[in-house]
Each structure stands twice: as structure tokens, then as C-alpha cells.
Amino acid sequence: MTRLALPLLAIGLIASPLDAKDSLGVYSSWAAFRDDSPARCYAIAKPMRGREAGPFASIASWPRQNIRTQLHIQLSRPARDGSDVRLTIGSERFTLAANGRNAWAQDARMDASVVAALRAATRMSVSALDERGRRFTDRYDLAGVATAIDAAVVGCA
């Protein structure tokens, strides 16, 4: 697949399920979008590999709620109730709050730490136990993440 085809494929995979209104750009492995209803802008990426449908990582800003750069991850499988969802970005490790296939930072301070780590690293992984007790890991390439986050923040400024 050509270098141009990969970003176009990424837009198709990301934009369709999330029904984004306006593309703010594709930046290597990440893309940025703006939605009008509800008003929000976000940087988003799919895992590098995966058989399951629907996983993604996003950093979103919700201007009407005064929320900037909030982490949300949709896992490739539902996490087992009560199990930790671990986010590793470079050498930084975080334990996320989770419910089913969704995971978030524990609070705004953790969101800020996650974004700082994303800007400094090249790879990210999210791991958890699934409902059957099997460990799974979703891995992300962080090429373009800083630019996509910046585009999303500016897009909702």
C-alpha cells in the first residue's frame, strides 16, 4: 500500500464509525476532526494491528464544557470488571478508569500527564484482561499525535 493510501484508509476507518463532520487534517498515524453537535474537536488513531473492529484512542476538547485534551480509549475487547486497564506511553505508565470497552484518565491531572507523555514518545500500548481473563494489548504508533492534538485544540478555540 502506498504512503498516501494509508492515511486515506485511516480517515475512512476513523471517520465512518464516529460520523465526524469536518476533517482538520491527517498527520501520519493520527487525524483530527471537528463535530458541531455536540461541539467538540479531537485527535484520533486506530491501533497498529488488530482483528477486532472499533478500537481507537482519542484526545478530545469540548469547549462548551470547558474540557481540553481529555483522553478516551475504546478497547478492542471489553475489559473484565474490576481489572486494571494499563496505559504505557514510552516509559510512563498509567492506570485508567474503565467500563466495558471504554477507558479514561482518572482525572484532568492525569489527562495532562498523558498528553505530555504522548508528545515525548513514539509508541503507546493499552492492556487489560478481557471478560475471559485473557490479557490483550492494543498498540498505537504516535507519529503525528502532537500535531493532531494541536489541530484539534485550535479547531475548537
Chimera marker file (.cmm) of the C-alpha trace (Angstrom):
<marker_set name="trace">
<marker id="1" x="0.000" y="0.000" z="0.000" r="1" g="1" b="0" radius="0.5"/>
<marker id="2" x="1.384" y="3.416" z="-0.866" r="1" g="1" b="0" radius="0.5"/>
<marker id="3" x="2.193" y="6.043" z="1.727" r="1" g="1" b="0" radius="0.5"/>
<marker id="4" x="-0.726" y="8.170" z="0.504" r="1" g="1" b="0" radius="0.5"/>
<marker id="5" x="-3.206" y="5.300" z="0.630" r="1" g="1" b="0" radius="0.5"/>
<marker id="6" x="-2.550" y="4.558" z="4.311" r="1" g="1" b="0" radius="0.5"/>
<marker id="7" x="-3.693" y="7.987" z="5.585" r="1" g="1" b="0" radius="0.5"/>
<marker id="8" x="-6.729" y="7.863" z="3.296" r="1" g="1" b="0" radius="0.5"/>
<marker id="9" x="-7.593" y="4.412" z="4.621" r="1" g="1" b="0" radius="0.5"/>
<marker id="10" x="-7.146" y="5.712" z="8.174" r="1" g="1" b="0" radius="0.5"/>
<marker id="11" x="-9.577" y="8.558" z="7.531" r="1" g="1" b="0" radius="0.5"/>
<marker id="12" x="-12.148" y="6.123" z="6.189" r="1" g="1" b="0" radius="0.5"/>
<marker id="13" x="-11.787" y="3.767" z="9.129" r="1" g="1" b="0" radius="0.5"/>
<marker id="14" x="-11.852" y="6.549" z="11.695" r="1" g="1" b="0" radius="0.5"/>
<marker id="15" x="-14.389" y="8.935" z="10.219" r="1" g="1" b="0" radius="0.5"/>
<marker id="16" x="-17.152" y="6.497" z="9.360" r="1" g="1" b="0" radius="0.5"/>
<marker id="17" x="-17.838" y="4.992" z="12.787" r="1" g="1" b="0" radius="0.5"/>
<marker id="18" x="-17.537" y="8.319" z="14.552" r="1" g="1" b="0" radius="0.5"/>
<marker id="19" x="-19.545" y="10.317" z="11.982" r="1" g="1" b="0" radius="0.5"/>
<marker id="20" x="-17.172" y="13.286" z="12.102" r="1" g="1" b="0" radius="0.5"/>
<marker id="21" x="-18.362" y="16.452" z="10.385" r="1" g="1" b="0" radius="0.5"/>
<marker id="22" x="-15.119" y="18.255" z="9.499" r="1" g="1" b="0" radius="0.5"/>
<marker id="23" x="-11.633" y="16.871" z="8.966" r="1" g="1" b="0" radius="0.5"/>
<marker id="24" x="-8.923" y="19.094" z="10.419" r="1" g="1" b="0" radius="0.5"/>
<marker id="25" x="-6.164" y="17.002" z="8.843" r="1" g="1" b="0" radius="0.5"/>
<marker id="26" x="-4.312" y="13.705" z="8.810" r="1" g="1" b="0" radius="0.5"/>
<marker id="27" x="-0.920" y="13.667" z="10.495" r="1" g="1" b="0" radius="0.5"/>
<marker id="28" x="0.843" y="10.356" z="9.859" r="1" g="1" b="0" radius="0.5"/>
<marker id="29" x="-0.855" y="7.814" z="12.174" r="1" g="1" b="0" radius="0.5"/>
<marker id="30" x="-3.293" y="10.329" z="13.700" r="1" g="1" b="0" radius="0.5"/>
<marker id="31" x="-6.094" y="12.517" z="12.372" r="1" g="1" b="0" radius="0.5"/>
<marker id="32" x="-8.021" y="15.475" z="13.794" r="1" g="1" b="0" radius="0.5"/>
<marker id="33" x="-11.742" y="16.208" z="13.439" r="1" g="1" b="0" radius="0.5"/>
<marker id="34" x="-14.339" y="18.774" z="14.496" r="1" g="1" b="0" radius="0.5"/>
<marker id="35" x="-18.005" y="17.985" z="15.217" r="1" g="1" b="0" radius="0.5"/>
<marker id="36" x="-20.635" y="20.686" z="15.639" r="1" g="1" b="0" radius="0.5"/>
<marker id="37" x="-23.237" y="18.812" z="17.673" r="1" g="1" b="0" radius="0.5"/>
<marker id="38" x="-22.130" y="18.464" z="20.340" r="1" g="1" b="0" radius="0.5"/>
<marker id="39" x="-19.287" y="20.914" z="19.751" r="1" g="1" b="0" radius="0.5"/>
<marker id="40" x="-16.025" y="19.015" z="20.116" r="1" g="1" b="0" radius="0.5"/>
<marker id="41" x="-12.675" y="18.542" z="18.422" r="1" g="1" b="0" radius="0.5"/>
<marker id="42" x="-10.458" y="15.519" z="18.737" r="1" g="1" b="0" radius="0.5"/>
<marker id="43" x="-7.284" y="13.788" z="17.642" r="1" g="1" b="0" radius="0.5"/>
<marker id="44" x="-7.829" y="10.095" z="16.980" r="1" g="1" b="0" radius="0.5"/>
<marker id="45" x="-5.992" y="6.955" z="15.867" r="1" g="1" b="0" radius="0.5"/>
<marker id="46" x="-6.622" y="3.274" z="15.324" r="1" g="1" b="0" radius="0.5"/>
<marker id="47" x="-4.267" y="0.627" z="16.768" r="1" g="1" b="0" radius="0.5"/>
<marker id="48" x="-1.372" y="-0.502" z="14.573" r="1" g="1" b="0" radius="0.5"/>
<marker id="49" x="-2.804" y="-4.014" z="14.240" r="1" g="1" b="0" radius="0.5"/>
<marker id="50" x="-5.989" y="-5.657" z="15.284" r="1" g="1" b="0" radius="0.5"/>
<marker id="51" x="-8.569" y="-8.163" z="14.253" r="1" g="1" b="0" radius="0.5"/>
<marker id="52" x="-11.385" y="-6.658" z="16.289" r="1" g="1" b="0" radius="0.5"/>
<marker id="53" x="-13.493" y="-3.782" z="14.972" r="1" g="1" b="0" radius="0.5"/>
<marker id="54" x="-13.817" y="-0.414" z="16.599" r="1" g="1" b="0" radius="0.5"/>
<marker id="55" x="-10.821" y="0.236" z="18.881" r="1" g="1" b="0" radius="0.5"/>
<marker id="56" x="-9.382" y="3.753" z="18.921" r="1" g="1" b="0" radius="0.5"/>
<marker id="57" x="-7.551" y="6.264" z="21.096" r="1" g="1" b="0" radius="0.5"/>
<marker id="58" x="-8.611" y="9.908" z="21.173" r="1" g="1" b="0" radius="0.5"/>
<marker id="59" x="-7.753" y="13.189" z="22.824" r="1" g="1" b="0" radius="0.5"/>
<marker id="60" x="-10.798" y="15.484" z="22.755" r="1" g="1" b="0" radius="0.5"/>
<marker id="61" x="-11.703" y="19.053" z="23.630" r="1" g="1" b="0" radius="0.5"/>
<marker id="62" x="-15.295" y="20.013" z="24.499" r="1" g="1" b="0" radius="0.5"/>
<marker id="63" x="-15.384" y="23.848" z="24.505" r="1" g="1" b="0" radius="0.5"/>
<marker id="64" x="-18.907" y="24.234" z="25.950" r="1" g="1" b="0" radius="0.5"/>
<marker id="65" x="-17.957" y="22.052" z="28.920" r="1" g="1" b="0" radius="0.5"/>
<marker id="66" x="-14.573" y="23.801" z="29.251" r="1" g="1" b="0" radius="0.5"/>
<marker id="67" x="-12.781" y="20.450" z="28.801" r="1" g="1" b="0" radius="0.5"/>
<marker id="68" x="-9.457" y="20.377" z="26.942" r="1" g="1" b="0" radius="0.5"/>
<marker id="69" x="-7.377" y="17.391" z="25.879" r="1" g="1" b="0" radius="0.5"/>
<marker id="70" x="-9.371" y="14.602" z="27.541" r="1" g="1" b="0" radius="0.5"/>
<marker id="71" x="-8.249" y="11.011" z="26.891" r="1" g="1" b="0" radius="0.5"/>
<marker id="72" x="-10.732" y="8.362" z="25.765" r="1" g="1" b="0" radius="0.5"/>
<marker id="73" x="-9.786" y="4.883" z="24.603" r="1" g="1" b="0" radius="0.5"/>
<marker id="74" x="-12.136" y="2.338" z="23.133" r="1" g="1" b="0" radius="0.5"/>
<marker id="75" x="-10.559" y="-1.054" z="23.713" r="1" g="1" b="0" radius="0.5"/>
<marker id="76" x="-10.555" y="-3.868" z="21.173" r="1" g="1" b="0" radius="0.5"/>
<marker id="77" x="-12.430" y="-6.055" z="23.696" r="1" g="1" b="0" radius="0.5"/>
<marker id="78" x="-14.433" y="-5.397" z="26.859" r="1" g="1" b="0" radius="0.5"/>
<marker id="79" x="-12.240" y="-5.298" z="29.958" r="1" g="1" b="0" radius="0.5"/>
<marker id="80" x="-13.039" y="-7.687" z="32.778" r="1" g="1" b="0" radius="0.5"/>
<marker id="81" x="-14.985" y="-5.990" z="35.575" r="1" g="1" b="0" radius="0.5"/>
<marker id="82" x="-12.608" y="-4.799" z="38.292" r="1" g="1" b="0" radius="0.5"/>
<marker id="83" x="-9.425" y="-5.387" z="36.292" r="1" g="1" b="0" radius="0.5"/>
<marker id="84" x="-6.859" y="-2.674" z="35.680" r="1" g="1" b="0" radius="0.5"/>
<marker id="85" x="-6.522" y="-1.081" z="32.273" r="1" g="1" b="0" radius="0.5"/>
<marker id="86" x="-2.869" y="-0.107" z="31.894" r="1" g="1" b="0" radius="0.5"/>
<marker id="87" x="-1.674" y="2.598" z="29.549" r="1" g="1" b="0" radius="0.5"/>
<marker id="88" x="2.040" y="2.699" z="28.711" r="1" g="1" b="0" radius="0.5"/>
<marker id="89" x="3.451" y="5.671" z="26.799" r="1" g="1" b="0" radius="0.5"/>
<marker id="90" x="7.206" y="5.440" z="26.380" r="1" g="1" b="0" radius="0.5"/>
<marker id="91" x="8.440" y="4.793" z="29.942" r="1" g="1" b="0" radius="0.5"/>
<marker id="92" x="5.359" y="6.363" z="31.596" r="1" g="1" b="0" radius="0.5"/>
<marker id="93" x="2.622" y="4.098" z="32.999" r="1" g="1" b="0" radius="0.5"/>
<marker id="94" x="-0.943" y="4.980" z="33.939" r="1" g="1" b="0" radius="0.5"/>
<marker id="95" x="-3.883" y="3.031" z="35.363" r="1" g="1" b="0" radius="0.5"/>
<marker id="96" x="-7.079" y="4.107" z="33.636" r="1" g="1" b="0" radius="0.5"/>
<marker id="97" x="-10.696" y="4.121" z="34.773" r="1" g="1" b="0" radius="0.5"/>
<marker id="98" x="-12.683" y="1.654" z="32.661" r="1" g="1" b="0" radius="0.5"/>
<marker id="99" x="-16.152" y="0.398" z="31.904" r="1" g="1" b="0" radius="0.5"/>
<marker id="100" x="-16.580" y="-2.335" z="29.303" r="1" g="1" b="0" radius="0.5"/>
<marker id="101" x="-14.684" y="-1.311" z="26.179" r="1" g="1" b="0" radius="0.5"/>
<marker id="102" x="-14.147" y="2.302" z="27.301" r="1" g="1" b="0" radius="0.5"/>
<marker id="103" x="-11.239" y="3.677" z="29.316" r="1" g="1" b="0" radius="0.5"/>
<marker id="104" x="-10.380" y="7.195" z="30.506" r="1" g="1" b="0" radius="0.5"/>
<marker id="105" x="-7.827" y="9.030" z="32.613" r="1" g="1" b="0" radius="0.5"/>
<marker id="106" x="-8.735" y="9.146" z="36.314" r="1" g="1" b="0" radius="0.5"/>
<marker id="107" x="-8.884" y="12.966" z="36.311" r="1" g="1" b="0" radius="0.5"/>
<marker id="108" x="-7.809" y="16.130" z="34.473" r="1" g="1" b="0" radius="0.5"/>
<marker id="109" x="-4.329" y="15.988" z="36.007" r="1" g="1" b="0" radius="0.5"/>
<marker id="110" x="-3.809" y="12.512" z="34.550" r="1" g="1" b="0" radius="0.5"/>
<marker id="111" x="-5.136" y="13.753" z="31.181" r="1" g="1" b="0" radius="0.5"/>
<marker id="112" x="-2.433" y="16.453" z="31.206" r="1" g="1" b="0" radius="0.5"/>
<marker id="113" x="0.266" y="13.904" z="32.113" r="1" g="1" b="0" radius="0.5"/>
<marker id="114" x="-0.911" y="11.564" z="29.345" r="1" g="1" b="0" radius="0.5"/>
<marker id="115" x="-0.792" y="14.354" z="26.739" r="1" g="1" b="0" radius="0.5"/>
<marker id="116" x="2.712" y="15.366" z="27.874" r="1" g="1" b="0" radius="0.5"/>
<marker id="117" x="3.850" y="11.733" z="27.602" r="1" g="1" b="0" radius="0.5"/>
<marker id="118" x="2.243" y="11.381" z="24.145" r="1" g="1" b="0" radius="0.5"/>
<marker id="119" x="4.204" y="14.392" z="22.902" r="1" g="1" b="0" radius="0.5"/>
<marker id="120" x="7.505" y="12.830" z="24.026" r="1" g="1" b="0" radius="0.5"/>
<marker id="121" x="7.067" y="9.183" z="22.966" r="1" g="1" b="0" radius="0.5"/>
<marker id="122" x="6.858" y="7.160" z="19.759" r="1" g="1" b="0" radius="0.5"/>
<marker id="123" x="4.673" y="4.250" z="20.892" r="1" g="1" b="0" radius="0.5"/>
<marker id="124" x="1.724" y="3.664" z="23.196" r="1" g="1" b="0" radius="0.5"/>
<marker id="125" x="0.067" y="0.475" z="24.405" r="1" g="1" b="0" radius="0.5"/>
<marker id="126" x="-3.108" y="-0.247" z="26.345" r="1" g="1" b="0" radius="0.5"/>
<marker id="127" x="-3.517" y="-3.620" z="28.042" r="1" g="1" b="0" radius="0.5"/>
<marker id="128" x="-6.209" y="-5.260" z="30.132" r="1" g="1" b="0" radius="0.5"/>
<marker id="129" x="-7.789" y="-8.596" z="30.935" r="1" g="1" b="0" radius="0.5"/>
<marker id="130" x="-10.803" y="-9.450" z="28.814" r="1" g="1" b="0" radius="0.5"/>
<marker id="131" x="-14.019" y="-10.971" z="30.171" r="1" g="1" b="0" radius="0.5"/>
<marker id="132" x="-12.465" y="-14.472" z="29.975" r="1" g="1" b="0" radius="0.5"/>
<marker id="133" x="-9.369" y="-13.414" z="31.901" r="1" g="1" b="0" radius="0.5"/>
<marker id="134" x="-7.040" y="-13.288" z="28.874" r="1" g="1" b="0" radius="0.5"/>
<marker id="135" x="-4.633" y="-10.372" z="28.604" r="1" g="1" b="0" radius="0.5"/>
<marker id="136" x="-4.857" y="-8.313" z="25.426" r="1" g="1" b="0" radius="0.5"/>
<marker id="137" x="-2.907" y="-5.287" z="24.252" r="1" g="1" b="0" radius="0.5"/>
<marker id="138" x="-3.740" y="-2.578" z="21.724" r="1" g="1" b="0" radius="0.5"/>
<marker id="139" x="-0.638" y="-0.815" z="20.344" r="1" g="1" b="0" radius="0.5"/>
<marker id="140" x="-0.503" y="2.628" z="18.754" r="1" g="1" b="0" radius="0.5"/>
<marker id="141" x="2.081" y="4.472" z="16.685" r="1" g="1" b="0" radius="0.5"/>
<marker id="142" x="2.380" y="8.045" z="17.959" r="1" g="1" b="0" radius="0.5"/>
<marker id="143" x="3.752" y="9.589" z="14.752" r="1" g="1" b="0" radius="0.5"/>
<marker id="144" x="1.745" y="12.775" z="14.212" r="1" g="1" b="0" radius="0.5"/>
<marker id="145" x="-0.017" y="12.735" z="17.585" r="1" g="1" b="0" radius="0.5"/>
<marker id="146" x="1.306" y="16.121" z="18.757" r="1" g="1" b="0" radius="0.5"/>
<marker id="147" x="0.256" y="17.863" z="15.535" r="1" g="1" b="0" radius="0.5"/>
<marker id="148" x="-3.164" y="16.173" z="15.568" r="1" g="1" b="0" radius="0.5"/>
<marker id="149" x="-3.736" y="17.235" z="19.200" r="1" g="1" b="0" radius="0.5"/>
<marker id="150" x="-2.693" y="20.799" z="18.355" r="1" g="1" b="0" radius="0.5"/>
<marker id="151" x="-5.022" y="20.858" z="15.324" r="1" g="1" b="0" radius="0.5"/>
<marker id="152" x="-7.920" y="19.649" z="17.485" r="1" g="1" b="0" radius="0.5"/>
<marker id="153" x="-7.251" y="22.258" z="20.183" r="1" g="1" b="0" radius="0.5"/>
<marker id="154" x="-7.027" y="25.068" z="17.610" r="1" g="1" b="0" radius="0.5"/>
<marker id="155" x="-10.086" y="23.727" z="15.778" r="1" g="1" b="0" radius="0.5"/>
<marker id="156" x="-12.217" y="24.335" z="18.873" r="1" g="1" b="0" radius="0.5"/>
<marker id="157" x="-10.545" y="27.549" z="20.055" r="1" g="1" b="0" radius="0.5"/>
<link id1="1" id2="2" r="1" g="1" b="0" radius="0.2"/>
<link id1="2" id2="3" r="1" g="1" b="0" radius="0.2"/>
<link id1="3" id2="4" r="1" g="1" b="0" radius="0.2"/>
<link id1="4" id2="5" r="1" g="1" b="0" radius="0.2"/>
<link id1="5" id2="6" r="1" g="1" b="0" radius="0.2"/>
<link id1="6" id2="7" r="1" g="1" b="0" radius="0.2"/>
<link id1="7" id2="8" r="1" g="1" b="0" radius="0.2"/>
<link id1="8" id2="9" r="1" g="1" b="0" radius="0.2"/>
<link id1="9" id2="10" r="1" g="1" b="0" radius="0.2"/>
<link id1="10" id2="11" r="1" g="1" b="0" radius="0.2"/>
<link id1="11" id2="12" r="1" g="1" b="0" radius="0.2"/>
<link id1="12" id2="13" r="1" g="1" b="0" radius="0.2"/>
<link id1="13" id2="14" r="1" g="1" b="0" radius="0.2"/>
<link id1="14" id2="15" r="1" g="1" b="0" radius="0.2"/>
<link id1="15" id2="16" r="1" g="1" b="0" radius="0.2"/>
<link id1="16" id2="17" r="1" g="1" b="0" radius="0.2"/>
<link id1="17" id2="18" r="1" g="1" b="0" radius="0.2"/>
<link id1="18" id2="19" r="1" g="1" b="0" radius="0.2"/>
<link id1="19" id2="20" r="1" g="1" b="0" radius="0.2"/>
<link id1="20" id2="21" r="1" g="1" b="0" radius="0.2"/>
<link id1="21" id2="22" r="1" g="1" b="0" radius="0.2"/>
<link id1="22" id2="23" r="1" g="1" b="0" radius="0.2"/>
<link id1="23" id2="24" r="1" g="1" b="0" radius="0.2"/>
<link id1="24" id2="25" r="1" g="1" b="0" radius="0.2"/>
<link id1="25" id2="26" r="1" g="1" b="0" radius="0.2"/>
<link id1="26" id2="27" r="1" g="1" b="0" radius="0.2"/>
<link id1="27" id2="28" r="1" g="1" b="0" radius="0.2"/>
<link id1="28" id2="29" r="1" g="1" b="0" radius="0.2"/>
<link id1="29" id2="30" r="1" g="1" b="0" radius="0.2"/>
<link id1="30" id2="31" r="1" g="1" b="0" radius="0.2"/>
<link id1="31" id2="32" r="1" g="1" b="0" radius="0.2"/>
<link id1="32" id2="33" r="1" g="1" b="0" radius="0.2"/>
<link id1="33" id2="34" r="1" g="1" b="0" radius="0.2"/>
<link id1="34" id2="35" r="1" g="1" b="0" radius="0.2"/>
<link id1="35" id2="36" r="1" g="1" b="0" radius="0.2"/>
<link id1="36" id2="37" r="1" g="1" b="0" radius="0.2"/>
<link id1="37" id2="38" r="1" g="1" b="0" radius="0.2"/>
<link id1="38" id2="39" r="1" g="1" b="0" radius="0.2"/>
<link id1="39" id2="40" r="1" g="1" b="0" radius="0.2"/>
<link id1="40" id2="41" r="1" g="1" b="0" radius="0.2"/>
<link id1="41" id2="42" r="1" g="1" b="0" radius="0.2"/>
<link id1="42" id2="43" r="1" g="1" b="0" radius="0.2"/>
<link id1="43" id2="44" r="1" g="1" b="0" radius="0.2"/>
<link id1="44" id2="45" r="1" g="1" b="0" radius="0.2"/>
<link id1="45" id2="46" r="1" g="1" b="0" radius="0.2"/>
<link id1="46" id2="47" r="1" g="1" b="0" radius="0.2"/>
<link id1="47" id2="48" r="1" g="1" b="0" radius="0.2"/>
<link id1="48" id2="49" r="1" g="1" b="0" radius="0.2"/>
<link id1="49" id2="50" r="1" g="1" b="0" radius="0.2"/>
<link id1="50" id2="51" r="1" g="1" b="0" radius="0.2"/>
<link id1="51" id2="52" r="1" g="1" b="0" radius="0.2"/>
<link id1="52" id2="53" r="1" g="1" b="0" radius="0.2"/>
<link id1="53" id2="54" r="1" g="1" b="0" radius="0.2"/>
<link id1="54" id2="55" r="1" g="1" b="0" radius="0.2"/>
<link id1="55" id2="56" r="1" g="1" b="0" radius="0.2"/>
<link id1="56" id2="57" r="1" g="1" b="0" radius="0.2"/>
<link id1="57" id2="58" r="1" g="1" b="0" radius="0.2"/>
<link id1="58" id2="59" r="1" g="1" b="0" radius="0.2"/>
<link id1="59" id2="60" r="1" g="1" b="0" radius="0.2"/>
<link id1="60" id2="61" r="1" g="1" b="0" radius="0.2"/>
<link id1="61" id2="62" r="1" g="1" b="0" radius="0.2"/>
<link id1="62" id2="63" r="1" g="1" b="0" radius="0.2"/>
<link id1="63" id2="64" r="1" g="1" b="0" radius="0.2"/>
<link id1="64" id2="65" r="1" g="1" b="0" radius="0.2"/>
<link id1="65" id2="66" r="1" g="1" b="0" radius="0.2"/>
<link id1="66" id2="67" r="1" g="1" b="0" radius="0.2"/>
<link id1="67" id2="68" r="1" g="1" b="0" radius="0.2"/>
<link id1="68" id2="69" r="1" g="1" b="0" radius="0.2"/>
<link id1="69" id2="70" r="1" g="1" b="0" radius="0.2"/>
<link id1="70" id2="71" r="1" g="1" b="0" radius="0.2"/>
<link id1="71" id2="72" r="1" g="1" b="0" radius="0.2"/>
<link id1="72" id2="73" r="1" g="1" b="0" radius="0.2"/>
<link id1="73" id2="74" r="1" g="1" b="0" radius="0.2"/>
<link id1="74" id2="75" r="1" g="1" b="0" radius="0.2"/>
<link id1="75" id2="76" r="1" g="1" b="0" radius="0.2"/>
<link id1="76" id2="77" r="1" g="1" b="0" radius="0.2"/>
<link id1="77" id2="78" r="1" g="1" b="0" radius="0.2"/>
<link id1="78" id2="79" r="1" g="1" b="0" radius="0.2"/>
<link id1="79" id2="80" r="1" g="1" b="0" radius="0.2"/>
<link id1="80" id2="81" r="1" g="1" b="0" radius="0.2"/>
<link id1="81" id2="82" r="1" g="1" b="0" radius="0.2"/>
<link id1="82" id2="83" r="1" g="1" b="0" radius="0.2"/>
<link id1="83" id2="84" r="1" g="1" b="0" radius="0.2"/>
<link id1="84" id2="85" r="1" g="1" b="0" radius="0.2"/>
<link id1="85" id2="86" r="1" g="1" b="0" radius="0.2"/>
<link id1="86" id2="87" r="1" g="1" b="0" radius="0.2"/>
<link id1="87" id2="88" r="1" g="1" b="0" radius="0.2"/>
<link id1="88" id2="89" r="1" g="1" b="0" radius="0.2"/>
<link id1="89" id2="90" r="1" g="1" b="0" radius="0.2"/>
<link id1="90" id2="91" r="1" g="1" b="0" radius="0.2"/>
<link id1="91" id2="92" r="1" g="1" b="0" radius="0.2"/>
<link id1="92" id2="93" r="1" g="1" b="0" radius="0.2"/>
<link id1="93" id2="94" r="1" g="1" b="0" radius="0.2"/>
<link id1="94" id2="95" r="1" g="1" b="0" radius="0.2"/>
<link id1="95" id2="96" r="1" g="1" b="0" radius="0.2"/>
<link id1="96" id2="97" r="1" g="1" b="0" radius="0.2"/>
<link id1="97" id2="98" r="1" g="1" b="0" radius="0.2"/>
<link id1="98" id2="99" r="1" g="1" b="0" radius="0.2"/>
<link id1="99" id2="100" r="1" g="1" b="0" radius="0.2"/>
<link id1="100" id2="101" r="1" g="1" b="0" radius="0.2"/>
<link id1="101" id2="102" r="1" g="1" b="0" radius="0.2"/>
<link id1="102" id2="103" r="1" g="1" b="0" radius="0.2"/>
<link id1="103" id2="104" r="1" g="1" b="0" radius="0.2"/>
<link id1="104" id2="105" r="1" g="1" b="0" radius="0.2"/>
<link id1="105" id2="106" r="1" g="1" b="0" radius="0.2"/>
<link id1="106" id2="107" r="1" g="1" b="0" radius="0.2"/>
<link id1="107" id2="108" r="1" g="1" b="0" radius="0.2"/>
<link id1="108" id2="109" r="1" g="1" b="0" radius="0.2"/>
<link id1="109" id2="110" r="1" g="1" b="0" radius="0.2"/>
<link id1="110" id2="111" r="1" g="1" b="0" radius="0.2"/>
<link id1="111" id2="112" r="1" g="1" b="0" radius="0.2"/>
<link id1="112" id2="113" r="1" g="1" b="0" radius="0.2"/>
<link id1="113" id2="114" r="1" g="1" b="0" radius="0.2"/>
<link id1="114" id2="115" r="1" g="1" b="0" radius="0.2"/>
<link id1="115" id2="116" r="1" g="1" b="0" radius="0.2"/>
<link id1="116" id2="117" r="1" g="1" b="0" radius="0.2"/>
<link id1="117" id2="118" r="1" g="1" b="0" radius="0.2"/>
<link id1="118" id2="119" r="1" g="1" b="0" radius="0.2"/>
<link id1="119" id2="120" r="1" g="1" b="0" radius="0.2"/>
<link id1="120" id2="121" r="1" g="1" b="0" radius="0.2"/>
<link id1="121" id2="122" r="1" g="1" b="0" radius="0.2"/>
<link id1="122" id2="123" r="1" g="1" b="0" radius="0.2"/>
<link id1="123" id2="124" r="1" g="1" b="0" radius="0.2"/>
<link id1="124" id2="125" r="1" g="1" b="0" radius="0.2"/>
<link id1="125" id2="126" r="1" g="1" b="0" radius="0.2"/>
<link id1="126" id2="127" r="1" g="1" b="0" radius="0.2"/>
<link id1="127" id2="128" r="1" g="1" b="0" radius="0.2"/>
<link id1="128" id2="129" r="1" g="1" b="0" radius="0.2"/>
<link id1="129" id2="130" r="1" g="1" b="0" radius="0.2"/>
<link id1="130" id2="131" r="1" g="1" b="0" radius="0.2"/>
<link id1="131" id2="132" r="1" g="1" b="0" radius="0.2"/>
<link id1="132" id2="133" r="1" g="1" b="0" radius="0.2"/>
<link id1="133" id2="134" r="1" g="1" b="0" radius="0.2"/>
<link id1="134" id2="135" r="1" g="1" b="0" radius="0.2"/>
<link id1="135" id2="136" r="1" g="1" b="0" radius="0.2"/>
<link id1="136" id2="137" r="1" g="1" b="0" radius="0.2"/>
<link id1="137" id2="138" r="1" g="1" b="0" radius="0.2"/>
<link id1="138" id2="139" r="1" g="1" b="0" radius="0.2"/>
<link id1="139" id2="140" r="1" g="1" b="0" radius="0.2"/>
<link id1="140" id2="141" r="1" g="1" b="0" radius="0.2"/>
<link id1="141" id2="142" r="1" g="1" b="0" radius="0.2"/>
<link id1="142" id2="143" r="1" g="1" b="0" radius="0.2"/>
<link id1="143" id2="144" r="1" g="1" b="0" radius="0.2"/>
<link id1="144" id2="145" r="1" g="1" b="0" radius="0.2"/>
<link id1="145" id2="146" r="1" g="1" b="0" radius="0.2"/>
<link id1="146" id2="147" r="1" g="1" b="0" radius="0.2"/>
<link id1="147" id2="148" r="1" g="1" b="0" radius="0.2"/>
<link id1="148" id2="149" r="1" g="1" b="0" radius="0.2"/>
<link id1="149" id2="150" r="1" g="1" b="0" radius="0.2"/>
<link id1="150" id2="151" r="1" g="1" b="0" radius="0.2"/>
<link id1="151" id2="152" r="1" g="1" b="0" radius="0.2"/>
<link id1="152" id2="153" r="1" g="1" b="0" radius="0.2"/>
<link id1="153" id2="154" r="1" g="1" b="0" radius="0.2"/>
<link id1="154" id2="155" r="1" g="1" b="0" radius="0.2"/>
<link id1="155" id2="156" r="1" g="1" b="0" radius="0.2"/>
<link id1="156" id2="157" r="1" g="1" b="0" radius="0.2"/>
</marker_set>
